[in-house]
Amino acid sequence: MNDCRVVLFEVAHDGDLHVDVTHGHETKLVNGWAGAGVPDAFVSNRTVGDTPHGRIVDHIRDMVFSARA
């Protein structure tokens, strides 16, 4: 079981799409992602503005299924 949340959002005056993947446990970071611990969770994030549309889901999937750290 992989308990996580995926959020896609935009930021005003920023043309990129932002993605947060939140896990209940720390995971290994995947290339292109940054991460930080927050109370009771670990959030990894990235932007996908320059990513070809067909690859966005692949990048998200890689982080969702990242191994425990």
PDB file of N, CA, C and O in Angstrom:
ATOM      1  N   MET A   1       0.844  -1.174   0.000  1.00  0.00           N
ATOM      2  CA  MET A   1       0.000   0.000   0.000  1.00  0.00           C
ATOM      3  C   MET A   1       0.893   1.242   0.000  1.00  0.00           C
ATOM      4  O   MET A   1       1.915   1.283   0.686  1.00  0.00           O
ATOM      5  N   ASN A   2       0.504   2.231  -0.761  1.00  0.00           N
ATOM      6  CA  ASN A   2       1.266   3.465  -0.857  1.00  0.00           C
ATOM      7  C   ASN A   2       0.311   4.624  -0.592  1.00  0.00           C
ATOM      8  O   ASN A   2      -0.388   5.081  -1.496  1.00  0.00           O
ATOM      9  N   ASP A   3       0.288   5.089   0.635  1.00  0.00           N
ATOM     10  CA  ASP A   3      -0.617   6.153   1.026  1.00  0.00           C
ATOM     11  C   ASP A   3       0.017   7.504   0.721  1.00  0.00           C
ATOM     12  O   ASP A   3       0.947   7.925   1.409  1.00  0.00           O
ATOM     13  N   CYS A   4      -0.483   8.183  -0.308  1.00  0.00           N
ATOM     14  CA  CYS A   4       0.049   9.498  -0.639  1.00  0.00           C
ATOM     15  C   CYS A   4      -1.037  10.351  -1.283  1.00  0.00           C
ATOM     16  O   CYS A   4      -2.090   9.857  -1.684  1.00  0.00           O
ATOM     17  N   ARG A   5      -0.747  11.647  -1.370  1.00  0.00           N
ATOM     18  CA  ARG A   5      -1.646  12.594  -2.037  1.00  0.00           C
ATOM     19  C   ARG A   5      -0.864  13.302  -3.128  1.00  0.00           C
ATOM     20  O   ARG A   5       0.312  13.623  -2.958  1.00  0.00           O
ATOM     21  N   VAL A   6      -1.529  13.543  -4.250  1.00  0.00           N
ATOM     22  CA  VAL A   6      -0.931  14.285  -5.352  1.00  0.00           C
ATOM     23  C   VAL A   6      -1.767  15.536  -5.573  1.00  0.00           C
ATOM     24  O   VAL A   6      -2.989  15.468  -5.702  1.00  0.00           O
ATOM     25  N   VAL A   7      -1.086  16.684  -5.614  1.00  0.00           N
ATOM     26  CA  VAL A   7      -1.776  17.954  -5.845  1.00  0.00           C
ATOM     27  C   VAL A   7      -1.079  18.667  -6.992  1.00  0.00           C
ATOM     28  O   VAL A   7       0.140  18.837  -6.981  1.00  0.00           O
ATOM     29  N   LEU A   8      -1.855  19.080  -7.978  1.00  0.00           N
ATOM     30  CA  LEU A   8      -1.349  19.885  -9.083  1.00  0.00           C
ATOM     31  C   LEU A   8      -1.949  21.277  -8.923  1.00  0.00           C
ATOM     32  O   LEU A   8      -3.146  21.417  -8.671  1.00  0.00           O
ATOM     33  N   PHE A   9      -1.105  22.320  -9.072  1.00  0.00           N
ATOM     34  CA  PHE A   9      -1.615  23.669  -8.874  1.00  0.00           C
ATOM     35  C   PHE A   9      -0.787  24.679  -9.657  1.00  0.00           C
ATOM     36  O   PHE A   9       0.323  24.396 -10.107  1.00  0.00           O
ATOM     37  N   GLU A  10      -1.364  25.859  -9.800  1.00  0.00           N
ATOM     38  CA  GLU A  10      -0.688  26.967 -10.446  1.00  0.00           C
ATOM     39  C   GLU A  10      -0.433  28.051  -9.414  1.00  0.00           C
ATOM     40  O   GLU A  10      -1.141  28.145  -8.412  1.00  0.00           O
ATOM     41  N   VAL A  11       0.579  28.868  -9.662  1.00  0.00           N
ATOM     42  CA  VAL A  11       0.909  29.995  -8.813  1.00  0.00           C
ATOM     43  C   VAL A  11       0.771  31.256  -9.665  1.00  0.00           C
ATOM     44  O   VAL A  11       1.214  31.290 -10.813  1.00  0.00           O
ATOM     45  N   ALA A  12       0.158  32.283  -9.098  1.00  0.00           N
ATOM     46  CA  ALA A  12      -0.041  33.534  -9.839  1.00  0.00           C
ATOM     47  C   ALA A  12       1.289  34.052 -10.383  1.00  0.00           C
ATOM     48  O   ALA A  12       2.309  34.007  -9.696  1.00  0.00           O
ATOM     49  N   HIS A  13       1.271  34.536 -11.602  1.00  0.00           N
ATOM     50  CA  HIS A  13       2.429  35.129 -12.276  1.00  0.00           C
ATOM     51  C   HIS A  13       3.556  34.122 -12.522  1.00  0.00           C
ATOM     52  O   HIS A  13       4.719  34.508 -12.642  1.00  0.00           O
ATOM     53  N   ASP A  14       3.212  32.840 -12.597  1.00  0.00           N
ATOM     54  CA  ASP A  14       4.183  31.782 -12.855  1.00  0.00           C
ATOM     55  C   ASP A  14       3.550  30.865 -13.897  1.00  0.00           C
ATOM     56  O   ASP A  14       2.471  30.323 -13.660  1.00  0.00           O
ATOM     57  N   GLY A  15       4.180  30.685 -15.013  1.00  0.00           N
ATOM     58  CA  GLY A  15       3.603  29.898 -16.091  1.00  0.00           C
ATOM     59  C   GLY A  15       3.725  28.396 -15.944  1.00  0.00           C
ATOM     60  O   GLY A  15       3.220  27.653 -16.785  1.00  0.00           O
ATOM     61  N   ASP A  16       4.393  27.928 -14.883  1.00  0.00           N
ATOM     62  CA  ASP A  16       4.606  26.495 -14.706  1.00  0.00           C
ATOM     63  C   ASP A  16       3.469  25.831 -13.934  1.00  0.00           C
ATOM     64  O   ASP A  16       2.789  26.462 -13.124  1.00  0.00           O
ATOM     65  N   LEU A  17       3.285  24.559 -14.205  1.00  0.00           N
ATOM     66  CA  LEU A  17       2.400  23.723 -13.404  1.00  0.00           C
ATOM     67  C   LEU A  17       3.240  23.158 -12.270  1.00  0.00           C
ATOM     68  O   LEU A  17       4.338  22.652 -12.504  1.00  0.00           O
ATOM     69  N   HIS A  18       2.736  23.238 -11.051  1.00  0.00           N
ATOM     70  CA  HIS A  18       3.443  22.747  -9.871  1.00  0.00           C
ATOM     71  C   HIS A  18       2.792  21.452  -9.404  1.00  0.00           C
ATOM     72  O   HIS A  18       1.578  21.283  -9.517  1.00  0.00           O
ATOM     73  N   VAL A  19       3.608  20.538  -8.878  1.00  0.00           N
ATOM     74  CA  VAL A  19       3.104  19.255  -8.389  1.00  0.00           C
ATOM     75  C   VAL A  19       3.694  18.997  -7.006  1.00  0.00           C
ATOM     76  O   VAL A  19       4.902  19.117  -6.804  1.00  0.00           O
ATOM     77  N   ASP A  20       2.830  18.642  -6.056  1.00  0.00           N
ATOM     78  CA  ASP A  20       3.261  18.175  -4.735  1.00  0.00           C
ATOM     79  C   ASP A  20       2.818  16.725  -4.586  1.00  0.00           C
ATOM     80  O   ASP A  20       1.681  16.384  -4.913  1.00  0.00           O
ATOM     81  N   VAL A  21       3.709  15.874  -4.094  1.00  0.00           N
ATOM     82  CA  VAL A  21       3.373  14.496  -3.730  1.00  0.00           C
ATOM     83  C   VAL A  21       3.686  14.376  -2.245  1.00  0.00           C
ATOM     84  O   VAL A  21       4.832  14.552  -1.831  1.00  0.00           O
ATOM     85  N   THR A  22       2.670  14.077  -1.445  1.00  0.00           N
ATOM     86  CA  THR A  22       2.819  13.993   0.001  1.00  0.00           C
ATOM     87  C   THR A  22       2.671  12.553   0.457  1.00  0.00           C
ATOM     88  O   THR A  22       1.656  11.906   0.199  1.00  0.00           O
ATOM     89  N   HIS A  23       3.695  12.061   1.138  1.00  0.00           N
ATOM     90  CA  HIS A  23       3.688  10.715   1.716  1.00  0.00           C
ATOM     91  C   HIS A  23       3.642  10.822   3.236  1.00  0.00           C
ATOM     92  O   HIS A  23       4.043  11.838   3.803  1.00  0.00           O
ATOM     93  N   GLY A  24       3.167   9.799   3.879  1.00  0.00           N
ATOM     94  CA  GLY A  24       3.168   9.735   5.332  1.00  0.00           C
ATOM     95  C   GLY A  24       4.516   9.315   5.889  1.00  0.00           C
ATOM     96  O   GLY A  24       4.705   9.310   7.106  1.00  0.00           O
ATOM     97  N   HIS A  25       5.461   8.960   5.018  1.00  0.00           N
ATOM     98  CA  HIS A  25       6.803   8.536   5.418  1.00  0.00           C
ATOM     99  C   HIS A  25       7.809   9.141   4.450  1.00  0.00           C
ATOM    100  O   HIS A  25       7.453   9.521   3.334  1.00  0.00           O
ATOM    101  N   GLU A  26       9.054   9.230   4.872  1.00  0.00           N
ATOM    102  CA  GLU A  26      10.089   9.787   4.012  1.00  0.00           C
ATOM    103  C   GLU A  26      10.399   8.818   2.880  1.00  0.00           C
ATOM    104  O   GLU A  26      10.474   7.608   3.093  1.00  0.00           O
ATOM    105  N   THR A  27      10.580   9.354   1.676  1.00  0.00           N
ATOM    106  CA  THR A  27      10.920   8.538   0.518  1.00  0.00           C
ATOM    107  C   THR A  27      12.241   9.020  -0.075  1.00  0.00           C
ATOM    108  O   THR A  27      12.717  10.115   0.225  1.00  0.00           O
ATOM    109  N   LYS A  28      12.807   8.187  -0.907  1.00  0.00           N
ATOM    110  CA  LYS A  28      13.991   8.593  -1.656  1.00  0.00           C
ATOM    111  C   LYS A  28      13.546   9.601  -2.701  1.00  0.00           C
ATOM    112  O   LYS A  28      12.513   9.421  -3.346  1.00  0.00           O
ATOM    113  N   LEU A  29      14.319  10.651  -2.867  1.00  0.00           N
ATOM    114  CA  LEU A  29      13.958  11.651  -3.866  1.00  0.00           C
ATOM    115  C   LEU A  29      14.278  11.135  -5.262  1.00  0.00           C
ATOM    116  O   LEU A  29      15.248  10.407  -5.473  1.00  0.00           O
ATOM    117  N   VAL A  30      13.459  11.521  -6.177  1.00  0.00           N
ATOM    118  CA  VAL A  30      13.620  11.172  -7.584  1.00  0.00           C
ATOM    119  C   VAL A  30      14.223  12.393  -8.281  1.00  0.00           C
ATOM    120  O   VAL A  30      13.925  13.527  -7.904  1.00  0.00           O
ATOM    121  N   ASN A  31      15.055  12.176  -9.278  1.00  0.00           N
ATOM    122  CA  ASN A  31      15.677  13.266 -10.019  1.00  0.00           C
ATOM    123  C   ASN A  31      14.635  14.297 -10.447  1.00  0.00           C
ATOM    124  O   ASN A  31      13.602  13.945 -11.016  1.00  0.00           O
ATOM    125  N   GLY A  32      14.910  15.564 -10.172  1.00  0.00           N
ATOM    126  CA  GLY A  32      14.004  16.644 -10.556  1.00  0.00           C
ATOM    127  C   GLY A  32      13.049  17.066  -9.453  1.00  0.00           C
ATOM    128  O   GLY A  32      12.342  18.064  -9.595  1.00  0.00           O
ATOM    129  N   TRP A  33      13.017  16.323  -8.363  1.00  0.00           N
ATOM    130  CA  TRP A  33      12.117  16.624  -7.246  1.00  0.00           C
ATOM    131  C   TRP A  33      12.923  17.180  -6.079  1.00  0.00           C
ATOM    132  O   TRP A  33      14.095  16.848  -5.906  1.00  0.00           O
ATOM    133  N   ALA A  34      12.275  18.038  -5.275  1.00  0.00           N
ATOM    134  CA  ALA A  34      12.837  18.533  -4.012  1.00  0.00           C
ATOM    135  C   ALA A  34      11.878  18.104  -2.919  1.00  0.00           C
ATOM    136  O   ALA A  34      10.691  17.898  -3.174  1.00  0.00           O
ATOM    137  N   GLY A  35      12.384  17.967  -1.709  1.00  0.00           N
ATOM    138  CA  GLY A  35      11.504  17.498  -0.659  1.00  0.00           C
ATOM    139  C   GLY A  35      11.798  18.130   0.674  1.00  0.00           C
ATOM    140  O   GLY A  35      12.881  18.664   0.915  1.00  0.00           O
ATOM    141  N   ALA A  36      10.794  18.056   1.545  1.00  0.00           N
ATOM    142  CA  ALA A  36      10.927  18.585   2.901  1.00  0.00           C
ATOM    143  C   ALA A  36       9.968  17.865   3.825  1.00  0.00           C
ATOM    144  O   ALA A  36       8.871  17.477   3.423  1.00  0.00           O
ATOM    145  N   GLY A  37      10.388  17.690   5.059  1.00  0.00           N
ATOM    146  CA  GLY A  37       9.498  17.132   6.062  1.00  0.00           C
ATOM    147  C   GLY A  37       8.616  18.232   6.628  1.00  0.00           C
ATOM    148  O   GLY A  37       9.089  19.338   6.890  1.00  0.00           O
ATOM    149  N   VAL A  38       7.380  17.945   6.812  1.00  0.00           N
ATOM    150  CA  VAL A  38       6.429  18.841   7.475  1.00  0.00           C
ATOM    151  C   VAL A  38       5.793  18.015   8.586  1.00  0.00           C
ATOM    152  O   VAL A  38       5.944  16.793   8.586  1.00  0.00           O
ATOM    153  N   PRO A  39       5.096  18.625   9.521  1.00  0.00           N
ATOM    154  CA  PRO A  39       4.504  17.824  10.603  1.00  0.00           C
ATOM    155  C   PRO A  39       3.680  16.650  10.057  1.00  0.00           C
ATOM    156  O   PRO A  39       2.734  16.845   9.292  1.00  0.00           O
ATOM    157  N   ASP A  40       4.050  15.445  10.457  1.00  0.00           N
ATOM    158  CA  ASP A  40       3.324  14.212  10.116  1.00  0.00           C
ATOM    159  C   ASP A  40       3.347  13.828   8.645  1.00  0.00           C
ATOM    160  O   ASP A  40       2.541  12.993   8.234  1.00  0.00           O
ATOM    161  N   ALA A  41       4.243  14.404   7.822  1.00  0.00           N
ATOM    162  CA  ALA A  41       4.270  14.049   6.400  1.00  0.00           C
ATOM    163  C   ALA A  41       5.603  14.463   5.778  1.00  0.00           C
ATOM    164  O   ALA A  41       6.409  15.158   6.397  1.00  0.00           O
ATOM    165  N   PHE A  42       5.810  14.023   4.555  1.00  0.00           N
ATOM    166  CA  PHE A  42       6.963  14.403   3.750  1.00  0.00           C
ATOM    167  C   PHE A  42       6.447  14.826   2.388  1.00  0.00           C
ATOM    168  O   PHE A  42       5.764  14.061   1.707  1.00  0.00           O
ATOM    169  N   VAL A  43       6.776  16.050   1.992  1.00  0.00           N
ATOM    170  CA  VAL A  43       6.266  16.611   0.744  1.00  0.00           C
ATOM    171  C   VAL A  43       7.411  16.721  -0.256  1.00  0.00           C
ATOM    172  O   VAL A  43       8.461  17.287   0.047  1.00  0.00           O
ATOM    173  N   SER A  44       7.199  16.181  -1.435  1.00  0.00           N
ATOM    174  CA  SER A  44       8.139  16.324  -2.544  1.00  0.00           C
ATOM    175  C   SER A  44       7.454  17.181  -3.588  1.00  0.00           C
ATOM    176  O   SER A  44       6.261  17.015  -3.841  1.00  0.00           O
ATOM    177  N   ASN A  45       8.198  18.105  -4.202  1.00  0.00           N
ATOM    178  CA  ASN A  45       7.568  18.979  -5.187  1.00  0.00           C
ATOM    179  C   ASN A  45       8.486  19.237  -6.363  1.00  0.00           C
ATOM    180  O   ASN A  45       9.701  19.052  -6.295  1.00  0.00           O
ATOM    181  N   ARG A  46       7.862  19.668  -7.436  1.00  0.00           N
ATOM    182  CA  ARG A  46       8.582  20.040  -8.649  1.00  0.00           C
ATOM    183  C   ARG A  46       7.648  20.852  -9.537  1.00  0.00           C
ATOM    184  O   ARG A  46       6.442  20.909  -9.299  1.00  0.00           O
ATOM    185  N   THR A  47       8.213  21.472 -10.553  1.00  0.00           N
ATOM    186  CA  THR A  47       7.416  22.107 -11.592  1.00  0.00           C
ATOM    187  C   THR A  47       7.564  21.274 -12.856  1.00  0.00           C
ATOM    188  O   THR A  47       8.566  20.586 -13.051  1.00  0.00           O
ATOM    189  N   VAL A  48       6.570  21.345 -13.693  1.00  0.00           N
ATOM    190  CA  VAL A  48       6.597  20.562 -14.932  1.00  0.00           C
ATOM    191  C   VAL A  48       6.316  21.451 -16.142  1.00  0.00           C
ATOM    192  O   VAL A  48       5.750  20.997 -17.137  1.00  0.00           O
ATOM    193  N   GLY A  49       6.714  22.714 -16.051  1.00  0.00           N
ATOM    194  CA  GLY A  49       6.454  23.664 -17.125  1.00  0.00           C
ATOM    195  C   GLY A  49       7.104  23.304 -18.442  1.00  0.00           C
ATOM    196  O   GLY A  49       6.503  23.502 -19.498  1.00  0.00           O
ATOM    197  N   ASP A  50       8.320  22.779 -18.405  1.00  0.00           N
ATOM    198  CA  ASP A  50       9.050  22.441 -19.639  1.00  0.00           C
ATOM    199  C   ASP A  50       8.943  20.965 -20.009  1.00  0.00           C
ATOM    200  O   ASP A  50       9.557  20.517 -20.977  1.00  0.00           O
ATOM    201  N   THR A  51       8.167  20.219 -19.243  1.00  0.00           N
ATOM    202  CA  THR A  51       8.033  18.783 -19.469  1.00  0.00           C
ATOM    203  C   THR A  51       7.016  18.507 -20.566  1.00  0.00           C
ATOM    204  O   THR A  51       5.914  19.053 -20.523  1.00  0.00           O
ATOM    205  N   PRO A  52       7.352  17.678 -21.546  1.00  0.00           N
ATOM    206  CA  PRO A  52       6.349  17.315 -22.561  1.00  0.00           C
ATOM    207  C   PRO A  52       5.122  16.701 -21.880  1.00  0.00           C
ATOM    208  O   PRO A  52       5.253  15.909 -20.948  1.00  0.00           O
ATOM    209  N   HIS A  53       3.956  17.064 -22.344  1.00  0.00           N
ATOM    210  CA  HIS A  53       2.708  16.613 -21.705  1.00  0.00           C
ATOM    211  C   HIS A  53       2.654  15.105 -21.509  1.00  0.00           C
ATOM    212  O   HIS A  53       2.146  14.635 -20.492  1.00  0.00           O
ATOM    213  N   GLY A  54       3.157  14.359 -22.443  1.00  0.00           N
ATOM    214  CA  GLY A  54       3.110  12.907 -22.347  1.00  0.00           C
ATOM    215  C   GLY A  54       4.000  12.328 -21.254  1.00  0.00           C
ATOM    216  O   GLY A  54       3.865  11.154 -20.910  1.00  0.00           O
ATOM    217  N   ARG A  55       4.917  13.138 -20.697  1.00  0.00           N
ATOM    218  CA  ARG A  55       5.853  12.660 -19.670  1.00  0.00           C
ATOM    219  C   ARG A  55       5.466  13.085 -18.255  1.00  0.00           C
ATOM    220  O   ARG A  55       6.031  12.569 -17.291  1.00  0.00           O
ATOM    221  N   ILE A  56       4.524  14.006 -18.105  1.00  0.00           N
ATOM    222  CA  ILE A  56       4.163  14.514 -16.784  1.00  0.00           C
ATOM    223  C   ILE A  56       3.708  13.381 -15.864  1.00  0.00           C
ATOM    224  O   ILE A  56       4.155  13.292 -14.720  1.00  0.00           O
ATOM    225  N   VAL A  57       2.834  12.528 -16.352  1.00  0.00           N
ATOM    226  CA  VAL A  57       2.337  11.421 -15.532  1.00  0.00           C
ATOM    227  C   VAL A  57       3.477  10.486 -15.145  1.00  0.00           C
ATOM    228  O   VAL A  57       3.490   9.965 -14.030  1.00  0.00           O
ATOM    229  N   ASP A  58       4.425  10.266 -16.033  1.00  0.00           N
ATOM    230  CA  ASP A  58       5.574   9.402 -15.711  1.00  0.00           C
ATOM    231  C   ASP A  58       6.369   9.971 -14.535  1.00  0.00           C
ATOM    232  O   ASP A  58       6.763   9.227 -13.637  1.00  0.00           O
ATOM    233  N   HIS A  59       6.607  11.287 -14.537  1.00  0.00           N
ATOM    234  CA  HIS A  59       7.352  11.922 -13.453  1.00  0.00           C
ATOM    235  C   HIS A  59       6.591  11.801 -12.125  1.00  0.00           C
ATOM    236  O   HIS A  59       7.182  11.514 -11.083  1.00  0.00           O
ATOM    237  N   ILE A  60       5.294  12.021 -12.181  1.00  0.00           N
ATOM    238  CA  ILE A  60       4.480  11.913 -10.965  1.00  0.00           C
ATOM    239  C   ILE A  60       4.481  10.474 -10.461  1.00  0.00           C
ATOM    240  O   ILE A  60       4.639  10.235  -9.264  1.00  0.00           O
ATOM    241  N   ARG A  61       4.307   9.529 -11.354  1.00  0.00           N
ATOM    242  CA  ARG A  61       4.301   8.108 -10.973  1.00  0.00           C
ATOM    243  C   ARG A  61       5.625   7.714 -10.309  1.00  0.00           C
ATOM    244  O   ARG A  61       5.626   6.977  -9.323  1.00  0.00           O
ATOM    245  N   ASP A  62       6.750   8.203 -10.845  1.00  0.00           N
ATOM    246  CA  ASP A  62       8.051   7.892 -10.256  1.00  0.00           C
ATOM    247  C   ASP A  62       8.125   8.347  -8.797  1.00  0.00           C
ATOM    248  O   ASP A  62       8.677   7.639  -7.954  1.00  0.00           O
ATOM    249  N   MET A  63       7.576   9.518  -8.499  1.00  0.00           N
ATOM    250  CA  MET A  63       7.627  10.016  -7.123  1.00  0.00           C
ATOM    251  C   MET A  63       6.612   9.308  -6.245  1.00  0.00           C
ATOM    252  O   MET A  63       6.908   9.008  -5.088  1.00  0.00           O
ATOM    253  N   VAL A  64       5.430   9.034  -6.762  1.00  0.00           N
ATOM    254  CA  VAL A  64       4.403   8.331  -5.976  1.00  0.00           C
ATOM    255  C   VAL A  64       4.927   6.975  -5.512  1.00  0.00           C
ATOM    256  O   VAL A  64       4.702   6.586  -4.366  1.00  0.00           O
ATOM    257  N   PHE A  65       5.613   6.264  -6.374  1.00  0.00           N
ATOM    258  CA  PHE A  65       6.098   4.922  -6.047  1.00  0.00           C
ATOM    259  C   PHE A  65       7.571   4.879  -5.627  1.00  0.00           C
ATOM    260  O   PHE A  65       8.200   3.821  -5.670  1.00  0.00           O
ATOM    261  N   SER A  66       8.117   6.027  -5.223  1.00  0.00           N
ATOM    262  CA  SER A  66       9.489   6.072  -4.749  1.00  0.00           C
ATOM    263  C   SER A  66       9.628   5.219  -3.489  1.00  0.00           C
ATOM    264  O   SER A  66       8.723   5.171  -2.656  1.00  0.00           O
ATOM    265  N   ALA A  67      10.768   4.551  -3.361  1.00  0.00           N
ATOM    266  CA  ALA A  67      11.014   3.671  -2.203  1.00  0.00           C
ATOM    267  C   ALA A  67      11.195   4.494  -0.922  1.00  0.00           C
ATOM    268  O   ALA A  67      11.554   5.671  -0.958  1.00  0.00           O
ATOM    269  N   ARG A  68      10.937   3.845   0.185  1.00  0.00           N
ATOM    270  CA  ARG A  68      11.190   4.479   1.477  1.00  0.00           C
ATOM    271  C   ARG A  68      12.664   4.837   1.600  1.00  0.00           C
ATOM    272  O   ARG A  68      13.538   4.124   1.108  1.00  0.00           O
ATOM    273  N   ALA A  69      12.919   5.949   2.262  1.00  0.00           N
ATOM    274  CA  ALA A  69      14.310   6.394   2.468  1.00  0.00           C
ATOM    275  C   ALA A  69      14.946   5.619   3.604  1.00  0.00           C
ATOM    276  O   ALA A  69      16.111   5.847   3.930  1.00  0.00           O
TER     277      ALA A  69
END
